[in-house]
Amino acid sequence: MSHWHSGLPKLDIEPFDPTPLYDAVRTTVAENAVAEERRRSGKRTVLLVGAVVGLLALVGGAVALFA
């Protein structure tokens, strides 16, 4: 039985417009560059802190060994 003859309420179907979804996903090159720079900056900070902590541990171990 078709929907029209089943006694159910009329279907109120509107065509789907995907434009808002595409607009939400679309980003500019500048926005991507800012995000990439922020990510790189964070990596540099972590690597620098790790290098300093490693160097301090190495120096501390050498001082403890030879003192």
N, C-alpha and C positions, 0 to 999 in steps of 0.2 A: 504494500500500500504506500503510495507516495505521501510525502509530508502534507501536501495541499489538501488531501482528502482524509487525513487521519484525525482531524479535530484538534490537533496541536496548534498553539499560537503561531501567527505568521512569523517566518524567519526574517529578521531584520539584519541582513548581512551587508556590511559595507566593504568595499575593496580595501585590501591591506596596503598601506603606504609605508615602505621601509625607509623613507628619507630620514626620520629622526634617529633610527638605528645607525644608518651610515654616517650621519653627522656626529653622533656620539663616538664613533670609532675613529673618525678621520682626525689626524693630528698633523700639525705642520712640521716642517723640517727644523724650525727653530725650537719648538717644544721638545722634539726628540734630542736635539743637541744639548739643551739645558739639562735634561734628565741624564744623558750620557755623561756630561761633565760632572754632575753631582755624584754619580756612581763611581767615576774614576777618582774623584777627590776623596771619597770615603775609603777606597782601596789604598790610595797613597798613605792616608793617615794610619790605617791599620798596619801596613807594611813598615812604616817609619817607627811606630811604637814597638812593633815586634822586633825590629832591628836593634833599637835602643835597649830593650829588655834583654835580648840575647847578648848584646855586648856587655851589659852590666853583669849578667850572670857569668860570662866568660872571665871578666876581670875579677869578679868576686871569687870565683873558683881558683884562679891563678894566685890571688893574694892568700887565700886560705891554704893552698898547697905549699907555697914557698915561704909563708910567715912562720 
